[in-house]
Amino acid sequence: MLPGIELKFRVDALGLFFATTASFLWIIATTYSIGYMRSLNEHAQTRYYACFAIALSSALGVAFSANLFTLYLFYEILSIMTYPLVAHHEDDEAWEGSKKYIVYLMGASKTFLLGALILTYMITGTLDFQPGGIFTTGMSQTLVTITYVCFLLGFAKAGIMPLHNWLPSAMVAPTPVSGLLHAVAVVKVGVFSVVRVMLDTFGIDVMSAFNLGMPTVYFVSITILAASVIALTKDDLKARLAYSTVSQLSYVILGVALLTPHGISGGILHIGNHAFSKITLFFCAGSIFVASHIKKISNLSGIGYKMPLTMAAFTIGALSMIGVPAMAGFTSKWYMGIGAMEAMDTVPLVVLLASTVLNAAYFLPIVFKAYFESPEGNVHLEGVQEAPKFVLVPLLVTAFITVAIGVYPDFLLSLAERVLQ
């Protein structure tokens, strides 16, 4: 396109980590989509699957981008192709949610992100990713800091407050799309892009020399705690899961911004661990809706007796989000905790512990209501049984993997640690 700006791809450990997670979960998400869309006799299924497939292509394009130009191109394609998915139901609520979705994402990328790319090209003369970064400590600290802030705000898919509101609004989409948004592609592309820029555009040395790491940790800590508190107030199941996602995404950025080996490994590992756990939870929410059309947590009393497999999988996903040992979420939180101690700063450690308590506060009441309250008198559960196999089997598979990578995290952990080699 211009000197130093070309469409270019490469495969490295970080891209491979994200692409492996996304492409594997896509198989399961597509299977789930078939069961969900057919069970509810949804309209426009051809458009739905076409957009679903192109969204995967763009997510892998981001994963294997060799420079900021290529990443930006596929980042924008993902925004455009997921818009019809968010607006799928084509009612007033869907149009309102999808409008907010596209305005937030495209607005941030056309202002902050595009501005950051221009600044980067003007300062360095290239947009290529390089191990250790393309900025140097000899450059203007003011310009580098402004560029960094623009990147942080431009990647609105990362869900950092105050540019997070598109995510809960996008919950008007069908549940498989919610899983796609929250676990497989959209938000993961956001945090992956932030991590890529931090490590391969700015680099650990520049981040440390210009004191960009810990201010980022403090900034995203507000999102982690505030989103968890908001989640406590939501009675709609998907809305509570949405705010949980807003909170959990910032774990990834917090871990990498610690700029310590364990912190970076934990942050990257959380991309995969959160993906498997959160898609399990959204699959369970969809299964409950298919079987009973229940959306509110207050109507779930005794549902564990009617849908034992679905709620068992939900419990596994919830325990992983909390960070219970032997679950996927524990490993990444443990590494981030060690990273916080390596950074010799108590604030991120307190944030991790406080958010874990908040995670338990908004997930465990759902589990309690499902198993320890009687289904008798709950008119919403009359005639309810497990969802069809096409819906049920995928969520059981992701629940099993959530436990498996908690007990044996070596595969994903080795990829995460290889990023620093």
Secondary structure by P-SEA (a helix, b strand, c coil): ccccccccccccaaaaaaaaaaaaaaaaaaaaaaaaaaaacccaaaaaaaaaaaaaaaaaaaaacccaaaaaaaaaaaaaaacccccccccaaaaaaaaaaaaaaaaaaacaaaaaaaaaaaacccccccccccccccccaaaaaaaaaaaaaaacccccccccaaaaaaccccaaaaaaaccccaaaaaaaaaaaaacccccaaaaaaacccaaaaaaaaaaaaaaaaaaaacccaaaaaaaaaaaaaaaaaaaaacccaaaaaaaaaaaaaaaaaaaaaaaaaaaaaaaccccccccccccccccaaaaaaaaaaaaaaacccccaaaaaaaaaaaaaaaaccaaaaaaaaaaaaaaaaacaaaaaaaccccccccccccccccccccccaaaaaaaaaaaaaaacaaaaaaaaaaccc
